[in-house]
Amino acid sequence: MAGQQVNRISFDFAFTILTSEGVEIRFAQPFTLVNSSGTSCLIEPEHIDGGGARLFSLLRADIESASVDADKGSLMMHFASGGSLECQCHEYYEAWSVTTQAGEIWISQPGGGLAHWPPQDARN
């Protein structure tokens, strides 16, 4: 995702980012947003009352890097502005997912770990 830009954000019972290259990152469980000055805020996608406005700062943000810890099932994104977003796995639910335009999917598994499906062409 490095070098891509956040083109769209959306809210429902999750928080979703769509990048300039069609990658969808969906957060269904609480995650931490850190702004460029280092102030952190826990965001709960189902209840974005207090932290939702802070998420608008991600719109058009340049993604500097994104990484996963496959053993822990966590996702970390860093932005060129100096901010970051981190989502840990959840004990009982899938915390986040990443889907590419080609249909490749990564999902944080409950309790840790990572599930992966190759691009759709490779599955056929």
N, C-alpha and C positions, 0 to 999 in steps of 0.2 A: 504494500500500500504506500510505501515511501514515494514521495513525489506527486501523489494524488491530492486532490482538493475535496473538501466536504462541500458537495453541491446541494444537498437537501437533508433536512432533519425532520423527523415526524414523531408525533406522540400519539399513543393509544394506551394500551396497558403495558407497553414497552416503549423504549426510546430507540429510534432507528436512524442511522446515518447512511446516506447514499453518496458514494464518491464519484469523482469525475470519470472514472473508468468503469462505473457500474457495479462496484463492490458494495454489498449491503451488509452493514454491521448492526445487529439487533441485540439490545440489552434488555433482558426480561427480569433481571434481579438487580439489587442495589449495586452501585458502582461509585467510585470516587473520582471527582473532577477537581483538578488542581489548576488554578489560573496562573498566568505568567509571573505574578508576584509571589507565588508559593502558597496562597490561601487555598485550603482544600474544603470540599463540601461533599457530603454523602448524598447521592441522588437515589431516590427510590422511584423507579419508573411508574409504578401504580399510583403514587402520591407525589406528584412533582410540584405541589403547591409552593414550597419555599425555594427549591433549587432549579425549577424549570426555566426561569428567566436567564439563569447563568449559562444554560446550554445554548442559547442563541449566539454566544460568543464563538461557538464552533463553526457556524455557518461561514463558508468560504475559507475556512482555515486550511493551511497547507499541512499535510501529514508528513512529518519528518521520518517517523519509523513506527512500526507496529510489530509486536512480538507476542508469542504465546509460550507459556510453560506447560508443555504437554503432560507432565506428571501431575501438576497441581490444577490444570484446567483454567488458568488465569490468562487474561488478555491485557496488554499494556500498549497504549498508543501515546506517542509524543508528537507535539505540533510545533511548527516552526516558530510560533509565538512564544514558546517556552512553557506552555501548559501541557497537561497530560490527562489521560483518562485511564483508570485501572478497574478491571472487574475480576473479582475472585470467583471461584466456583461456588455453587450453593450446595448445601447438604442434600437437599431433596429434589431440586429442579435444575433444568438447563439454564444457566445464567446468561449466556450469550451465544450468538452464532455469527458466522461470516459466510456469505455466499457470493461467489464471483459471477460475472456475467456468463462465463462458460458453464456454470452449474456446479463448480467445485464447492464443497461445503465442509466447514469445520464447526463443531459444536462442543461447548464445555459440558462435560458429563456431570451428573449429580455426584457429589462427593469427591470430585477430582478426575483428572484424565481428560482425554480429548478424543472425540469421534471424528472420523474423516471419510468423506466420499469423494472420489475423483471426479473430474469433469464429466458431464453427461455423455460426451462422445466415447469416453473410455468405459462407461458403464453399459453401453449398447453392444 
